Amino acid sequence: VSPDVPKQSQWCHMAYWEHRERVGRLYPVYHTSVSVFYDLPQGTGFCLGQLSLHDNHQPCSTDHPRFRTVQRTRAKIGYGILLSKEPDGVWAYNRSQHPIFVNSPTLDVPGSRSLVVRKVMSGYSIRVFDWERSSMLRSLQHADPIELLEGPYDPNSVRISFAKGWGPCYSRQFITSCPCWLEILLNTHT
């Protein structure tokens, strides 16, 4: 690479999780859009089917109910999602045949004590992160940090679960109970 060409920085990193276990390394995203899919050899992007829980941790028995749940959910990811960085925020396009479920600080109602998880059906999209709203929330955070920082809080993180929802309206109260999910860690300084 020529020293005259500026190095392109990543606008986010993605982590893939199965329940409470992160699988594989953080995946840096440099291009304005990236596909996240299960196992489509013709695809380019973040292929979840090539990741193995065994890379990070002790092997899990294939007879274990949790393993079977993960395998069934992985099979539903299919074409997965297209994540796109746009001028107004970050958009997720659901290309799977099953719904995705999304939580983001910019989707939550400020000051609300309940978690907002949006269900996005196959073929639909949602702005998972709003740059302007994020700036507003950061300024509110400086004004009254105690109210907004109740519990762990990452103002630049988006969580997306495949096929299974979580939160107050679901039997799974926490995303760590979902078989397959993504954590998108945004770099808001790019």
C-alpha positions as CSV (number, residue, x, y, z in Angstrom):
1,V,0.0,0.0,0.0
2,S,1.3,3.4,-0.9
3,P,2.0,5.8,2.0
4,D,-0.1,8.4,0.1
5,V,-3.2,6.3,0.3
6,P,-5.0,6.7,3.7
7,K,-5.6,3.5,5.6
8,Q,-9.3,2.6,5.7
9,S,-10.5,2.2,9.2
10,Q,-13.2,-0.1,10.4
11,W,-16.6,1.4,11.2
12,C,-17.6,-1.6,13.4
13,H,-16.6,-4.9,14.8
14,M,-18.9,-7.9,15.0
15,A,-18.9,-10.6,17.5
16,Y,-20.9,-13.8,17.0
17,W,-22.4,-15.5,20.2
18,E,-24.1,-18.8,20.9
19,H,-25.9,-18.3,24.2
20,R,-23.2,-16.9,26.6
21,E,-20.2,-18.0,24.6
22,R,-18.5,-15.8,22.0
23,V,-17.6,-17.9,19.0
24,G,-14.5,-16.9,17.0
25,R,-12.8,-13.6,16.9
26,L,-14.1,-10.1,16.5
27,Y,-14.8,-9.5,12.8
28,P,-13.8,-6.0,11.6
29,V,-15.9,-4.3,9.0
30,Y,-14.2,-1.8,6.6
31,H,-16.7,-1.6,3.7
32,T,-19.9,0.4,4.0
33,S,-22.0,-2.8,3.9
34,V,-21.4,-6.4,4.9
35,S,-23.4,-9.6,4.6
36,V,-23.7,-11.9,7.6
37,F,-24.9,-15.4,6.6
38,Y,-24.7,-18.9,7.8
39,D,-23.2,-21.1,5.0
40,L,-23.5,-19.9,1.5
41,P,-20.3,-20.6,-0.4
42,Q,-21.1,-18.0,-3.1
43,G,-21.5,-15.2,-0.4
44,T,-18.8,-12.8,0.7
45,G,-18.8,-11.3,4.2
46,F,-19.0,-12.8,7.7
47,C,-19.8,-16.5,7.3
48,L,-21.0,-17.9,10.6
49,G,-20.9,-21.5,9.4
50,Q,-17.1,-21.3,9.3
51,L,-16.9,-20.5,13.0
52,S,-16.7,-23.2,15.6
53,L,-17.3,-22.9,19.3
54,H,-14.6,-25.5,19.7
55,D,-12.0,-22.9,18.6
56,N,-12.5,-21.0,21.9
57,H,-13.7,-23.5,24.4
58,Q,-13.9,-27.1,25.4
59,P,-15.9,-29.2,23.0
60,C,-19.6,-29.6,23.7
61,S,-21.4,-32.9,23.1
62,T,-23.6,-33.0,20.0
63,D,-26.2,-34.8,22.2
64,H,-26.5,-31.7,24.5
65,P,-29.9,-30.0,24.2
66,R,-28.2,-26.5,23.9
67,F,-26.0,-27.8,21.0
68,R,-29.1,-29.0,19.2
69,T,-30.9,-25.7,19.7
70,V,-28.0,-23.8,18.3
71,Q,-27.8,-26.1,15.3
72,R,-31.5,-25.7,14.6
73,T,-31.2,-21.9,14.9
74,R,-28.1,-21.7,12.7
75,A,-30.0,-23.6,10.0
76,K,-32.6,-20.8,10.0
77,I,-30.0,-18.0,9.4
78,G,-29.6,-18.8,5.7
79,Y,-28.9,-15.6,3.8
80,G,-28.9,-13.7,7.2
81,I,-28.7,-10.0,7.2
82,L,-27.0,-7.2,5.2
83,L,-25.6,-4.5,7.6
84,S,-25.2,-1.1,5.9
85,K,-23.6,2.1,7.1
86,E,-25.7,5.0,5.7
87,P,-25.5,8.8,6.3
88,D,-28.5,8.6,8.7
89,G,-27.3,5.5,10.6
90,V,-26.8,1.8,10.4
91,W,-29.4,-0.3,8.7
92,A,-30.0,-4.1,8.9
93,Y,-31.8,-5.8,6.0
94,N,-33.3,-9.2,6.9
95,R,-32.5,-11.5,4.1
96,S,-33.3,-14.7,6.1
97,Q,-36.5,-16.6,5.8
98,H,-37.1,-16.1,9.6
99,P,-37.4,-12.9,11.7
100,I,-34.5,-11.2,13.4
101,F,-34.7,-9.4,16.7
102,V,-32.9,-6.1,17.4
103,N,-32.0,-4.0,20.4
104,S,-30.0,-0.8,20.3
105,P,-29.7,2.3,22.6
106,T,-31.1,4.4,19.8
107,L,-34.2,2.2,19.6
108,D,-34.9,2.5,23.4
109,V,-37.1,5.2,24.8
110,P,-34.9,7.5,27.0
111,G,-35.6,7.1,30.7
112,S,-37.6,3.9,30.1
113,R,-37.0,1.0,32.5
114,S,-38.0,-1.6,29.9
115,L,-35.9,-3.0,27.1
116,V,-37.1,-2.4,23.5
117,V,-36.6,-5.4,21.2
118,R,-37.8,-4.9,17.7
119,K,-38.9,-7.9,15.6
120,V,-38.0,-7.6,11.9
121,M,-39.7,-10.0,9.5
122,S,-38.1,-11.6,6.5
123,G,-37.6,-9.1,3.6
124,Y,-37.8,-6.0,5.9
125,S,-35.2,-3.6,7.2
126,I,-34.7,-1.4,10.2
127,R,-32.4,1.4,11.2
128,V,-30.6,-0.3,14.0
129,F,-28.5,2.7,15.0
130,D,-29.3,6.4,14.5
131,W,-26.2,8.7,14.4
132,E,-28.2,11.8,15.4
133,R,-30.1,10.2,18.2
134,S,-26.9,8.7,19.5
135,S,-25.3,12.2,19.7
136,M,-28.4,13.4,21.6
137,L,-28.3,10.4,24.0
138,R,-24.6,11.1,24.7
139,S,-25.4,14.7,25.6
140,L,-28.2,13.5,27.9
141,Q,-25.8,11.1,29.4
142,H,-23.4,13.9,30.3
143,A,-26.3,15.9,31.8
144,D,-27.7,13.1,34.0
145,P,-25.4,10.0,33.9
146,I,-27.0,8.2,36.8
147,E,-30.4,7.9,35.2
148,L,-29.2,6.6,31.8
149,L,-26.3,4.4,33.1
150,E,-28.4,2.0,35.2
151,G,-26.6,-1.4,34.7
152,P,-24.2,-2.1,31.9
153,Y,-24.6,0.3,29.1
154,D,-22.8,0.6,25.8
155,P,-24.1,3.6,23.8
156,N,-22.5,2.3,20.6
157,S,-23.6,-1.4,20.6
158,V,-26.4,-3.2,18.7
159,R,-27.5,-6.7,19.4
160,I,-29.3,-8.8,16.8
161,S,-30.6,-12.3,17.5
162,F,-31.5,-14.8,14.7
163,A,-35.0,-16.4,14.8
164,K,-35.5,-16.1,18.6
165,G,-36.6,-13.0,20.5
166,W,-35.8,-11.9,24.1
167,G,-36.9,-9.3,26.6
168,P,-40.1,-8.6,28.5
169,C,-42.4,-10.0,25.8
170,Y,-40.5,-13.3,25.4
171,S,-39.7,-16.4,27.5
172,R,-36.0,-15.5,27.1
173,Q,-35.4,-12.5,29.3
174,F,-31.8,-11.9,28.2
175,I,-30.1,-12.1,24.8
176,T,-27.6,-14.6,26.3
177,S,-30.5,-17.1,26.4
178,C,-30.8,-16.8,22.6
179,P,-29.0,-19.6,20.6
180,C,-27.4,-17.4,17.9
181,W,-26.8,-13.6,18.1
182,L,-24.6,-10.8,16.9
183,E,-23.0,-8.0,18.9
184,I,-22.2,-5.0,16.7
185,L,-19.7,-2.7,18.3
186,L,-19.8,0.6,16.4
187,N,-16.8,2.9,16.0
188,T,-18.6,6.3,16.0
189,H,-15.3,8.2,15.4
190,T,-15.0,7.2,11.7
